Amino acid sequence: MRFRPETWRPWLEPHGDRLISRDDLAAIRERAGDDPDGLRDLFVAVMVWGSGATDGCGPWRTDAALSDVRIRSVLRTTCASVRSGDLSAAAPSPTGP
Protein backbone atom coordinates (compact mmCIF):
# COMPACT_ATOMS: atom_id res chain seq x y z
CA MET A 1 0.00 0.00 0.00
CA ARG A 2 1.38 3.39 -0.95
CA PHE A 3 0.85 6.35 1.35
CA ARG A 4 2.09 9.91 1.47
CA PRO A 5 4.37 10.39 4.50
CA GLU A 6 4.20 14.18 4.11
CA THR A 7 0.42 14.01 4.67
CA TRP A 8 0.77 11.97 7.84
CA ARG A 9 3.92 13.51 9.34
CA PRO A 10 2.37 16.73 10.76
CA TRP A 11 -0.40 14.76 12.42
CA LEU A 12 1.80 12.03 13.85
CA GLU A 13 4.91 13.95 14.93
CA PRO A 14 3.40 14.87 18.32
CA HIS A 15 2.77 11.16 18.87
CA GLY A 16 6.19 9.91 17.73
CA ASP A 17 5.75 9.32 13.99
CA ARG A 18 7.48 6.70 11.92
CA LEU A 19 7.42 5.60 8.32
CA ILE A 20 6.35 2.04 7.65
CA SER A 21 7.02 -0.58 5.03
CA ARG A 22 5.25 -3.91 4.53
CA ASP A 23 7.90 -5.59 6.67
CA ASP A 24 7.46 -2.95 9.38
CA LEU A 25 3.71 -3.60 9.48
CA ALA A 26 4.25 -7.33 10.01
CA ALA A 27 6.89 -6.68 12.67
CA ILE A 28 4.64 -4.22 14.54
CA ARG A 29 1.84 -6.79 14.57
CA GLU A 30 4.18 -9.47 15.89
CA ARG A 31 5.65 -7.41 18.70
CA ALA A 32 2.52 -5.46 19.74
CA GLY A 33 1.35 -8.09 22.21
CA ASP A 34 -0.61 -6.42 25.01
CA ASP A 35 1.80 -3.52 25.44
CA PRO A 36 -0.13 -0.21 25.21
CA ASP A 37 2.65 1.41 23.15
CA GLY A 38 2.78 -1.61 20.84
CA LEU A 39 -0.99 -1.52 20.35
CA ARG A 40 -0.77 2.22 19.62
CA ASP A 41 1.92 1.60 16.99
CA LEU A 42 -0.18 -1.15 15.45
CA PHE A 43 -3.24 1.14 15.39
CA VAL A 44 -1.27 3.89 13.61
CA ALA A 45 0.13 1.40 11.10
CA VAL A 46 -3.37 0.10 10.37
CA MET A 47 -4.69 3.66 9.95
CA VAL A 48 -1.86 4.56 7.55
CA TRP A 49 -2.30 1.41 5.50
CA GLY A 50 -6.09 1.67 5.53
CA SER A 51 -6.04 5.28 4.38
CA GLY A 52 -3.37 4.87 1.72
CA ALA A 53 -2.61 7.87 -0.47
CA THR A 54 -6.14 9.06 -1.14
CA ASP A 55 -7.99 9.36 2.19
CA GLY A 56 -7.35 12.86 3.51
CA CYS A 57 -9.38 12.14 6.67
CA GLY A 58 -7.07 9.42 7.96
CA PRO A 59 -4.45 11.68 9.55
CA TRP A 60 -6.85 13.85 11.53
CA ARG A 61 -8.90 10.83 12.60
CA THR A 62 -5.73 9.14 13.79
CA ASP A 63 -4.68 12.28 15.66
CA ALA A 64 -8.10 12.49 17.31
CA ALA A 65 -7.91 8.87 18.44
CA LEU A 66 -4.34 9.22 19.75
CA SER A 67 -5.33 12.38 21.64
CA ASP A 68 -8.32 10.71 23.32
CA VAL A 69 -7.68 9.76 26.95
CA ARG A 70 -9.50 6.44 26.35
CA ILE A 71 -7.10 5.25 23.63
CA ARG A 72 -5.27 2.67 25.77
CA SER A 73 -8.48 1.14 27.09
CA VAL A 74 -10.15 1.06 23.67
CA LEU A 75 -7.11 -0.53 22.01
CA ARG A 76 -6.82 -3.15 24.77
CA THR A 77 -10.54 -4.02 24.49
CA THR A 78 -10.46 -4.05 20.69
CA CYS A 79 -7.38 -6.28 20.65
CA ALA A 80 -9.01 -8.76 23.04
CA SER A 81 -12.18 -8.81 20.93
CA VAL A 82 -10.25 -9.45 17.70
CA ARG A 83 -8.19 -12.21 19.30
CA SER A 84 -11.35 -13.92 20.58
CA GLY A 85 -13.03 -13.63 17.17
CA ASP A 86 -15.72 -11.18 18.36
CA LEU A 87 -15.31 -8.69 15.54
CA SER A 88 -18.61 -6.91 16.23
CA ALA A 89 -17.32 -5.96 19.69
CA ALA A 90 -14.04 -4.81 18.13
CA ALA A 91 -15.79 -1.94 16.33
CA PRO A 92 -16.75 0.56 19.05
CA SER A 93 -19.68 2.85 18.39
CA PRO A 94 -18.92 6.44 17.29
CA THR A 95 -20.03 7.71 20.69
CA GLY A 96 -17.73 5.12 22.25
CA PRO A 97 -17.51 3.85 25.81
Biopython code that builds the backbone (N, CA, C, O; Angstrom):
import numpy as np
from Bio.PDB.StructureBuilder import StructureBuilder

atoms = [
    (1, "MET", "N", (0.839, -1.167, 0.000)),
    (1, "MET", "CA", (0.000, 0.000, 0.000)),
    (1, "MET", "C", (0.889, 1.235, 0.000)),
    (1, "MET", "O", (1.785, 1.365, 0.834)),
    (2, "ARG", "N", (0.640, 2.129, -0.927)),
    (2, "ARG", "CA", (1.381, 3.394, -0.949)),
    (2, "ARG", "C", (0.672, 4.403, -0.058)),
    (2, "ARG", "O", (-0.556, 4.408, 0.029)),
    (3, "PHE", "N", (1.433, 5.241, 0.593)),
    (3, "PHE", "CA", (0.853, 6.349, 1.346)),
    (3, "PHE", "C", (1.807, 7.529, 1.257)),
    (3, "PHE", "O", (2.982, 7.373, 0.925)),
    (4, "ARG", "N", (1.292, 8.696, 1.554)),
    (4, "ARG", "CA", (2.095, 9.911, 1.471)),
    (4, "ARG", "C", (2.579, 10.311, 2.860)),
    (4, "ARG", "O", (1.805, 10.858, 3.646)),
    (5, "PRO", "N", (3.847, 10.049, 3.176)),
    (5, "PRO", "CA", (4.369, 10.394, 4.501)),
    (5, "PRO", "C", (4.190, 11.869, 4.836)),
    (5, "PRO", "O", (3.929, 12.211, 5.989)),
    (6, "GLU", "N", (4.328, 12.756, 3.833)),
    (6, "GLU", "CA", (4.200, 14.178, 4.109)),
    (6, "GLU", "C", (2.796, 14.555, 4.582)),
    (6, "GLU", "O", (2.627, 15.547, 5.291)),
    (7, "THR", "N", (1.787, 13.767, 4.193)),
    (7, "THR", "CA", (0.423, 14.005, 4.665)),
    (7, "THR", "C", (0.284, 13.595, 6.120)),
    (7, "THR", "O", (-0.391, 14.272, 6.895)),
    (8, "TRP", "N", (0.904, 12.516, 6.490)),
    (8, "TRP", "CA", (0.773, 11.968, 7.840)),
    (8, "TRP", "C", (1.710, 12.632, 8.850)),
    (8, "TRP", "O", (1.354, 12.776, 10.020)),
    (9, "ARG", "N", (2.894, 13.033, 8.413)),
    (9, "ARG", "CA", (3.918, 13.510, 9.342)),
    (9, "ARG", "C", (3.429, 14.602, 10.294)),
    (9, "ARG", "O", (3.643, 14.471, 11.499)),
    (10, "PRO", "N", (2.779, 15.682, 9.817)),
    (10, "PRO", "CA", (2.375, 16.731, 10.756)),
    (10, "PRO", "C", (1.387, 16.248, 11.825)),
    (10, "PRO", "O", (1.364, 16.765, 12.942)),
    (11, "TRP", "N", (0.589, 15.271, 11.472)),
    (11, "TRP", "CA", (-0.398, 14.761, 12.421)),
    (11, "TRP", "C", (0.217, 13.796, 13.426)),
    (11, "TRP", "O", (-0.232, 13.711, 14.569)),
    (12, "LEU", "N", (1.241, 13.072, 13.001)),
    (12, "LEU", "CA", (1.805, 12.035, 13.850)),
    (12, "LEU", "C", (3.026, 12.466, 14.649)),
    (12, "LEU", "O", (3.355, 11.834, 15.653)),
    (13, "GLU", "N", (3.704, 13.531, 14.225)),
    (13, "GLU", "CA", (4.912, 13.947, 14.933)),
    (13, "GLU", "C", (4.699, 14.119, 16.438)),
    (13, "GLU", "O", (5.549, 13.691, 17.219)),
    (14, "PRO", "N", (3.587, 14.735, 16.871)),
    (14, "PRO", "CA", (3.401, 14.869, 18.321)),
    (14, "PRO", "C", (3.251, 13.524, 19.038)),
    (14, "PRO", "O", (3.389, 13.451, 20.259)),
    (15, "HIS", "N", (2.974, 12.476, 18.289)),
    (15, "HIS", "CA", (2.765, 11.155, 18.870)),
    (15, "HIS", "C", (3.936, 10.211, 18.577)),
    (15, "HIS", "O", (3.846, 9.013, 18.845)),
    (16, "GLY", "N", (5.024, 10.742, 18.031)),
    (16, "GLY", "CA", (6.188, 9.911, 17.728)),
    (16, "GLY", "C", (6.018, 9.186, 16.408)),
    (16, "GLY", "O", (5.882, 7.963, 16.396)),
    (17, "ASP", "N", (6.022, 9.909, 15.292)),
    (17, "ASP", "CA", (5.749, 9.317, 13.989)),
    (17, "ASP", "C", (6.844, 8.383, 13.534)),
    (17, "ASP", "O", (7.960, 8.408, 14.053)),
    (18, "ARG", "N", (6.520, 7.571, 12.573)),
    (18, "ARG", "CA", (7.477, 6.699, 11.923)),
    (18, "ARG", "C", (6.936, 6.354, 10.549)),
    (18, "ARG", "O", (5.725, 6.380, 10.328)),
    (19, "LEU", "N", (7.816, 6.035, 9.641)),
    (19, "LEU", "CA", (7.420, 5.605, 8.316)),
    (19, "LEU", "C", (7.407, 4.088, 8.331)),
    (19, "LEU", "O", (8.244, 3.464, 8.984)),
    (20, "ILE", "N", (6.460, 3.487, 7.616)),
    (20, "ILE", "CA", (6.354, 2.035, 7.653)),
    (20, "ILE", "C", (6.449, 1.423, 6.266)),
    (20, "ILE", "O", (6.033, 2.015, 5.271)),
    (21, "SER", "N", (6.997, 0.243, 6.231)),
    (21, "SER", "CA", (7.022, -0.580, 5.032)),
    (21, "SER", "C", (6.160, -1.814, 5.315)),
    (21, "SER", "O", (5.649, -1.975, 6.423)),
    (22, "ARG", "N", (6.002, -2.664, 4.332)),
    (22, "ARG", "CA", (5.247, -3.905, 4.526)),
    (22, "ARG", "C", (5.887, -4.757, 5.634)),
    (22, "ARG", "O", (5.186, -5.334, 6.466)),
    (23, "ASP", "N", (7.203, -4.826, 5.633)),
    (23, "ASP", "CA", (7.897, -5.590, 6.671)),
    (23, "ASP", "C", (7.698, -4.958, 8.055)),
    (23, "ASP", "O", (7.547, -5.666, 9.050)),
    (24, "ASP", "N", (7.701, -3.628, 8.109)),
    (24, "ASP", "CA", (7.456, -2.946, 9.380)),
    (24, "ASP", "C", (6.080, -3.299, 9.926)),
    (24, "ASP", "O", (5.932, -3.563, 11.120)),
    (25, "LEU", "N", (5.074, -3.306, 9.059)),
    (25, "LEU", "CA", (3.713, -3.605, 9.485)),
    (25, "LEU", "C", (3.635, -4.999, 10.102)),
    (25, "LEU", "O", (3.023, -5.180, 11.155)),
    (26, "ALA", "N", (4.242, -5.965, 9.463)),
    (26, "ALA", "CA", (4.249, -7.328, 10.006)),
    (26, "ALA", "C", (4.995, -7.387, 11.333)),
    (26, "ALA", "O", (4.564, -8.076, 12.258)),
    (27, "ALA", "N", (6.103, -6.675, 11.433)),
    (27, "ALA", "CA", (6.890, -6.677, 12.671)),
    (27, "ALA", "C", (6.124, -6.003, 13.810)),
    (27, "ALA", "O", (6.166, -6.473, 14.947)),
    (28, "ILE", "N", (5.431, -4.915, 13.514)),
    (28, "ILE", "CA", (4.637, -4.217, 14.537)),
    (28, "ILE", "C", (3.551, -5.150, 15.065)),
    (28, "ILE", "O", (3.326, -5.228, 16.273)),
    (29, "ARG", "N", (2.887, -5.848, 14.166)),
    (29, "ARG", "CA", (1.839, -6.794, 14.570)),
    (29, "ARG", "C", (2.408, -7.878, 15.473)),
    (29, "ARG", "O", (1.797, -8.240, 16.478)),
    (30, "GLU", "N", (3.573, -8.392, 15.116)),
    (30, "GLU", "CA", (4.182, -9.471, 15.888)),
    (30, "GLU", "C", (4.611, -9.028, 17.284)),
    (30, "GLU", "O", (4.469, -9.784, 18.245)),
    (31, "ARG", "N", (5.128, -7.822, 17.397)),
    (31, "ARG", "CA", (5.650, -7.407, 18.697)),
    (31, "ARG", "C", (4.655, -6.623, 19.542)),
    (31, "ARG", "O", (4.946, -6.325, 20.700)),
    (32, "ALA", "N", (3.497, -6.282, 19.000)),
    (32, "ALA", "CA", (2.524, -5.464, 19.740)),
    (32, "ALA", "C", (2.104, -6.120, 21.047)),
    (32, "ALA", "O", (2.061, -5.464, 22.088)),
    (33, "GLY", "N", (1.797, -7.401, 20.999)),
    (33, "GLY", "CA", (1.352, -8.087, 22.209)),
    (33, "GLY", "C", (0.243, -7.321, 22.902)),
    (33, "GLY", "O", (-0.702, -6.866, 22.258)),
    (34, "ASP", "N", (0.356, -7.176, 24.222)),
    (34, "ASP", "CA", (-0.613, -6.421, 25.006)),
    (34, "ASP", "C", (-0.043, -5.090, 25.478)),
    (34, "ASP", "O", (-0.691, -4.370, 26.238)),
    (35, "ASP", "N", (1.153, -4.764, 25.036)),
    (35, "ASP", "CA", (1.797, -3.524, 25.435)),
    (35, "ASP", "C", (1.030, -2.326, 24.869)),
    (35, "ASP", "O", (0.796, -2.273, 23.661)),
    (36, "PRO", "N", (0.633, -1.366, 25.708)),
    (36, "PRO", "CA", (-0.125, -0.208, 25.210)),
    (36, "PRO", "C", (0.596, 0.550, 24.096)),
    (36, "PRO", "O", (-0.044, 0.987, 23.140)),
    (37, "ASP", "N", (1.916, 0.713, 24.203)),
    (37, "ASP", "CA", (2.649, 1.406, 23.146)),
    (37, "ASP", "C", (2.678, 0.577, 21.867)),
    (37, "ASP", "O", (2.588, 1.125, 20.768)),
    (38, "GLY", "N", (2.803, -0.736, 22.007)),
    (38, "GLY", "CA", (2.779, -1.611, 20.837)),
    (38, "GLY", "C", (1.432, -1.586, 20.148)),
    (38, "GLY", "O", (1.361, -1.564, 18.919)),
    (39, "LEU", "N", (0.357, -1.590, 20.931)),
    (39, "LEU", "CA", (-0.988, -1.518, 20.354)),
    (39, "LEU", "C", (-1.209, -0.174, 19.672)),
    (39, "LEU", "O", (-1.868, -0.107, 18.634)),
    (40, "ARG", "N", (-0.663, 0.897, 20.247)),
    (40, "ARG", "CA", (-0.774, 2.219, 19.618)),
    (40, "ARG", "C", (-0.043, 2.220, 18.281)),
    (40, "ARG", "O", (-0.571, 2.721, 17.288)),
    (41, "ASP", "N", (1.165, 1.663, 18.246)),
    (41, "ASP", "CA", (1.920, 1.597, 16.994)),
    (41, "ASP", "C", (1.172, 0.786, 15.948)),
    (41, "ASP", "O", (1.128, 1.165, 14.778)),
    (42, "LEU", "N", (0.584, -0.330, 16.369)),
    (42, "LEU", "CA", (-0.176, -1.152, 15.445)),
    (42, "LEU", "C", (-1.397, -0.391, 14.922)),
    (42, "LEU", "O", (-1.705, -0.456, 13.732)),
    (43, "PHE", "N", (-2.094, 0.331, 15.807)),
    (43, "PHE", "CA", (-3.239, 1.144, 15.392)),
    (43, "PHE", "C", (-2.821, 2.167, 14.333)),
    (43, "PHE", "O", (-3.489, 2.302, 13.308)),
    (44, "VAL", "N", (-1.735, 2.880, 14.569)),
    (44, "VAL", "CA", (-1.274, 3.892, 13.606)),
    (44, "VAL", "C", (-0.925, 3.228, 12.280)),
    (44, "VAL", "O", (-1.285, 3.734, 11.217)),
    (45, "ALA", "N", (-0.229, 2.103, 12.337)),
    (45, "ALA", "CA", (0.127, 1.396, 11.104)),
    (45, "ALA", "C", (-1.117, 0.993, 10.331)),
    (45, "ALA", "O", (-1.160, 1.129, 9.108)),
    (46, "VAL", "N", (-2.124, 0.500, 11.029)),
    (46, "VAL", "CA", (-3.374, 0.103, 10.372)),
    (46, "VAL", "C", (-4.060, 1.326, 9.764)),
    (46, "VAL", "O", (-4.580, 1.254, 8.651)),
    (47, "MET", "N", (-4.063, 2.439, 10.482)),
    (47, "MET", "CA", (-4.688, 3.659, 9.954)),
    (47, "MET", "C", (-3.960, 4.157, 8.708)),
    (47, "MET", "O", (-4.602, 4.569, 7.741)),
    (48, "VAL", "N", (-2.625, 4.124, 8.721)),
    (48, "VAL", "CA", (-1.861, 4.561, 7.550)),
    (48, "VAL", "C", (-2.150, 3.649, 6.366)),
    (48, "VAL", "O", (-2.434, 4.123, 5.265)),
    (49, "TRP", "N", (-2.078, 2.344, 6.591)),
    (49, "TRP", "CA", (-2.299, 1.406, 5.496)),
    (49, "TRP", "C", (-3.739, 1.449, 5.017)),
    (49, "TRP", "O", (-3.993, 1.328, 3.818)),
    (50, "GLY", "N", (-4.680, 1.618, 5.924)),
    (50, "GLY", "CA", (-6.087, 1.670, 5.533)),
    (50, "GLY", "C", (-6.438, 2.926, 4.765)),
    (50, "GLY", "O", (-7.331, 2.908, 3.918)),
    (51, "SER", "N", (-5.747, 4.012, 5.050)),
    (51, "SER", "CA", (-6.036, 5.279, 4.375)),
    (51, "SER", "C", (-5.311, 5.398, 3.047)),
    (51, "SER", "O", (-5.817, 6.018, 2.112)),
    (52, "GLY", "N", (-4.136, 4.808, 2.962)),
    (52, "GLY", "CA", (-3.374, 4.872, 1.720)),
    (52, "GLY", "C", (-3.039, 6.301, 1.329)),
    (52, "GLY", "O", (-2.803, 7.150, 2.188)),
    (53, "ALA", "N", (-3.019, 6.561, 0.038)),
    (53, "ALA", "CA", (-2.612, 7.867, -0.471)),
    (53, "ALA", "C", (-3.786, 8.757, -0.823)),
    (53, "ALA", "O", (-3.584, 9.900, -1.233)),
    (54, "THR", "N", (-5.016, 8.265, -0.675)),
    (54, "THR", "CA", (-6.144, 9.060, -1.144)),
    (54, "THR", "C", (-7.089, 9.539, -0.060)),
    (54, "THR", "O", (-7.869, 10.458, -0.312)),
    (55, "ASP", "N", (-7.061, 8.966, 1.131)),
    (55, "ASP", "CA", (-7.994, 9.360, 2.188)),
    (55, "ASP", "C", (-7.398, 10.487, 3.014)),
    (55, "ASP", "O", (-6.537, 10.250, 3.862)),
    (56, "GLY", "N", (-7.852, 11.713, 2.772)),
    (56, "GLY", "CA", (-7.349, 12.861, 3.506)),
    (56, "GLY", "C", (-7.849, 12.944, 4.930)),
    (56, "GLY", "O", (-7.348, 13.757, 5.707)),
    (57, "CYS", "N", (-8.834, 12.120, 5.302)),
    (57, "CYS", "CA", (-9.381, 12.143, 6.668)),
    (57, "CYS", "C", (-8.576, 11.278, 7.630)),
    (57, "CYS", "O", (-8.658, 11.465, 8.844)),
    (58, "GLY", "N", (-7.806, 10.344, 7.108)),
    (58, "GLY", "CA", (-7.068, 9.415, 7.962)),
    (58, "GLY", "C", (-6.163, 10.084, 8.982)),
    (58, "GLY", "O", (-6.202, 9.711, 10.155)),
    (59, "PRO", "N", (-5.342, 11.066, 8.584)),
    (59, "PRO", "CA", (-4.446, 11.680, 9.553)),
    (59, "PRO", "C", (-5.163, 12.382, 10.704)),
    (59, "PRO", "O", (-4.771, 12.220, 11.859)),
    (60, "TRP", "N", (-6.192, 13.147, 10.414)),
    (60, "TRP", "CA", (-6.847, 13.845, 11.530)),
    (60, "TRP", "C", (-7.660, 12.892, 12.389)),
    (60, "TRP", "O", (-7.797, 13.111, 13.593)),
    (61, "ARG", "N", (-8.202, 11.836, 11.787)),
    (61, "ARG", "CA", (-8.903, 10.834, 12.602)),
    (61, "ARG", "C", (-7.922, 10.092, 13.518)),
    (61, "ARG", "O", (-8.233, 9.798, 14.672)),
    (62, "THR", "N", (-6.751, 9.802, 12.988)),
    (62, "THR", "CA", (-5.728, 9.138, 13.791)),
    (62, "THR", "C", (-5.275, 10.041, 14.925)),
    (62, "THR", "O", (-5.125, 9.586, 16.059)),
    (63, "ASP", "N", (-5.055, 11.315, 14.631)),
    (63, "ASP", "CA", (-4.679, 12.277, 15.665)),
    (63, "ASP", "C", (-5.750, 12.363, 16.747)),
    (63, "ASP", "O", (-5.435, 12.382, 17.937)),
    (64, "ALA", "N", (-7.011, 12.415, 16.336)),
    (64, "ALA", "CA", (-8.103, 12.490, 17.311)),
    (64, "ALA", "C", (-8.113, 11.267, 18.220)),
    (64, "ALA", "O", (-8.294, 11.393, 19.431)),
    (65, "ALA", "N", (-7.920, 10.092, 17.643)),
    (65, "ALA", "CA", (-7.906, 8.871, 18.445)),
    (65, "ALA", "C", (-6.713, 8.855, 19.398)),
    (65, "ALA", "O", (-6.862, 8.505, 20.569)),
    (66, "LEU", "N", (-5.540, 9.227, 18.909)),
    (66, "LEU", "CA", (-4.343, 9.221, 19.751)),
    (66, "LEU", "C", (-4.419, 10.257, 20.862)),
    (66, "LEU", "O", (-3.790, 10.096, 21.908)),
    (67, "SER", "N", (-5.182, 11.312, 20.641)),
    (67, "SER", "CA", (-5.330, 12.375, 21.641)),
    (67, "SER", "C", (-6.413, 12.077, 22.669)),
    (67, "SER", "O", (-6.508, 12.765, 23.685)),
    (68, "ASP", "N", (-7.225, 11.065, 22.418)),
    (68, "ASP", "CA", (-8.323, 10.713, 23.320)),
    (68, "ASP", "C", (-7.761, 9.974, 24.540)),
    (68, "ASP", "O", (-6.953, 9.056, 24.398)),
    (69, "VAL", "N", (-8.188, 10.376, 25.719)),
    (69, "VAL", "CA", (-7.676, 9.757, 26.952)),
    (69, "VAL", "C", (-8.052, 8.282, 27.055)),
    (69, "VAL", "O", (-7.440, 7.545, 27.828)),
    (70, "ARG", "N", (-9.050, 7.839, 26.289)),
    (70, "ARG", "CA", (-9.497, 6.443, 26.346)),
    (70, "ARG", "C", (-8.728, 5.517, 25.422)),
    (70, "ARG", "O", (-9.017, 4.322, 25.380)),
    (71, "ILE", "N", (-7.753, 6.034, 24.677)),
    (71, "ILE", "CA", (-7.097, 5.249, 23.632)),
    (71, "ILE", "C", (-6.536, 3.918, 24.141)),
    (71, "ILE", "O", (-6.726, 2.890, 23.492)),
    (72, "ARG", "N", (-5.863, 3.916, 25.266)),
    (72, "ARG", "CA", (-5.267, 2.667, 25.765)),
    (72, "ARG", "C", (-6.343, 1.625, 26.070)),
    (72, "ARG", "O", (-6.206, 0.458, 25.704)),
    (73, "SER", "N", (-7.400, 2.050, 26.735)),
    (73, "SER", "CA", (-8.482, 1.138, 27.089)),
    (73, "SER", "C", (-9.181, 0.599, 25.845)),
    (73, "SER", "O", (-9.462, -0.596, 25.751)),
    (74, "VAL", "N", (-9.457, 1.481, 24.896)),
    (74, "VAL", "CA", (-10.146, 1.064, 23.667)),
    (74, "VAL", "C", (-9.279, 0.088, 22.872)),
    (74, "VAL", "O", (-9.781, -0.919, 22.372)),
    (75, "LEU", "N", (-7.998, 0.375, 22.756)),
    (75, "LEU", "CA", (-7.114, -0.531, 22.010)),
    (75, "LEU", "C", (-6.995, -1.887, 22.693)),
    (75, "LEU", "O", (-6.981, -2.922, 22.026)),
    (76, "ARG", "N", (-6.911, -1.883, 24.020)),
    (76, "ARG", "CA", (-6.822, -3.149, 24.768)),
    (76, "ARG", "C", (-8.099, -3.978, 24.548)),
    (76, "ARG", "O", (-8.027, -5.177, 24.277)),
    (77, "THR", "N", (-9.261, -3.330, 24.667)),
    (77, "THR", "CA", (-10.540, -4.016, 24.493)),
    (77, "THR", "C", (-10.704, -4.516, 23.063)),
    (77, "THR", "O", (-11.147, -5.642, 22.836)),
    (78, "THR", "N", (-10.340, -3.666, 22.100)),
    (78, "THR", "CA", (-10.456, -4.047, 20.693)),
    (78, "THR", "C", (-9.545, -5.226, 20.377)),
    (78, "THR", "O", (-9.953, -6.160, 19.685)),
    (79, "CYS", "N", (-8.327, -5.189, 20.874)),
    (79, "CYS", "CA", (-7.378, -6.281, 20.648)),
    (79, "CYS", "C", (-7.923, -7.591, 21.206)),
    (79, "CYS", "O", (-7.863, -8.625, 20.540)),
    (80, "ALA", "N", (-8.455, -7.550, 22.427)),
    (80, "ALA", "CA", (-9.007, -8.761, 23.044)),
    (80, "ALA", "C", (-10.189, -9.286, 22.230)),
    (80, "ALA", "O", (-10.333, -10.497, 22.060)),
    (81, "SER", "N", (-11.029, -8.390, 21.731)),
    (81, "SER", "CA", (-12.179, -8.810, 20.932)),
    (81, "SER", "C", (-11.741, -9.467, 19.631)),
    (81, "SER", "O", (-12.293, -10.493, 19.237)),
    (82, "VAL", "N", (-10.752, -8.882, 18.963)),
    (82, "VAL", "CA", (-10.254, -9.452, 17.702)),
    (82, "VAL", "C", (-9.647, -10.826, 17.957)),
    (82, "VAL", "O", (-9.912, -11.773, 17.218)),
    (83, "ARG", "N", (-8.835, -10.931, 18.999)),
    (83, "ARG", "CA", (-8.187, -12.210, 19.300)),
    (83, "ARG", "C", (-9.204, -13.303, 19.625)),
    (83, "ARG", "O", (-8.970, -14.475, 19.327)),
    (84, "SER", "N", (-10.333, -12.927, 20.235)),
    (84, "SER", "CA", (-11.349, -13.921, 20.582)),
    (84, "SER", "C", (-12.319, -14.181, 19.431)),
    (84, "SER", "O", (-13.196, -15.038, 19.539)),
    (85, "GLY", "N", (-12.164, -13.441, 18.326)),
    (85, "GLY", "CA", (-13.025, -13.629, 17.168)),
    (85, "GLY", "C", (-14.327, -12.852, 17.229)),
    (85, "GLY", "O", (-15.184, -13.033, 16.364)),
    (86, "ASP", "N", (-14.503, -11.989, 18.226)),
    (86, "ASP", "CA", (-15.721, -11.184, 18.364)),
    (86, "ASP", "C", (-15.530, -9.855, 17.653)),
    (86, "ASP", "O", (-15.328, -8.826, 18.298)),
    (87, "LEU", "N", (-15.594, -9.873, 16.320)),
    (87, "LEU", "CA", (-15.307, -8.689, 15.536)),
    (87, "LEU", "C", (-16.357, -7.592, 15.705)),
    (87, "LEU", "O", (-16.039, -6.412, 15.556)),
    (88, "SER", "N", (-17.599, -7.959, 16.013)),
    (88, "SER", "CA", (-18.612, -6.907, 16.227)),
    (88, "SER", "C", (-18.289, -6.096, 17.469)),
    (88, "SER", "O", (-18.574, -4.899, 17.501)),
    (89, "ALA", "N", (-17.711, -6.697, 18.480)),
    (89, "ALA", "CA", (-17.321, -5.964, 19.691)),
    (89, "ALA", "C", (-16.042, -5.162, 19.453)),
    (89, "ALA", "O", (-15.739, -4.243, 20.214)),
    (90, "ALA", "N", (-15.297, -5.498, 18.415)),
    (90, "ALA", "CA", (-14.036, -4.811, 18.129)),
    (90, "ALA", "C", (-14.259, -3.477, 17.436)),
    (90, "ALA", "O", (-13.319, -2.696, 17.288)),
    (91, "ALA", "N", (-15.473, -3.205, 17.012)),
    (91, "ALA", "CA", (-15.785, -1.943, 16.329)),
    (91, "ALA", "C", (-16.633, -1.088, 17.253)),
    (91, "ALA", "O", (-17.860, -1.163, 17.207)),
    (92, "PRO", "N", (-15.987, -0.257, 18.112)),
    (92, "PRO", "CA", (-16.746, 0.557, 19.051)),
    (92, "PRO", "C", (-17.654, 1.533, 18.323)),
    (92, "PRO", "O", (-17.368, 1.948, 17.200)),
    (93, "SER", "N", (-18.746, 1.894, 18.973)),
    (93, "SER", "CA", (-19.675, 2.850, 18.388)),
    (93, "SER", "C", (-19.023, 4.221, 18.323)),
    (93, "SER", "O", (-18.093, 4.498, 19.080)),
    (94, "PRO", "N", (-19.505, 5.099, 17.412)),
    (94, "PRO", "CA", (-18.916, 6.438, 17.291)),
    (94, "PRO", "C", (-18.958, 7.233, 18.590)),
    (94, "PRO", "O", (-18.084, 8.064, 18.836)),
    (95, "THR", "N", (-19.959, 6.987, 19.416)),
    (95, "THR", "CA", (-20.033, 7.708, 20.692)),
    (95, "THR", "C", (-19.134, 7.061, 21.713)),
    (95, "THR", "O", (-18.804, 7.672, 22.730)),
    (96, "GLY", "N", (-18.731, 5.828, 21.457)),
    (96, "GLY", "CA", (-17.733, 5.123, 22.247)),
    (96, "GLY", "C", (-18.121, 4.908, 23.702)),
    (96, "GLY", "O", (-19.124, 5.435, 24.184)),
    (97, "PRO", "N", (-17.293, 4.113, 24.392)),
    (97, "PRO", "CA", (-17.510, 3.848, 25.813)),
    (97, "PRO", "C", (-17.081, 5.035, 26.656)),
    (97, "PRO", "O", (-17.190, 4.994, 27.882)),
]
sb = StructureBuilder()
sb.init_structure("model")
sb.init_model(0)
sb.init_chain("A")
sb.init_seg("    ")
for serial, (resi, resn, name, xyz) in enumerate(atoms, 1):
    if name == "N":
        sb.init_residue(resn, " ", resi, " ")
    sb.init_atom(name, np.array(xyz, "f"), 0.0, 1.0, " ", f" {name:<3s}", serial, name[0])
structure = sb.get_structure()
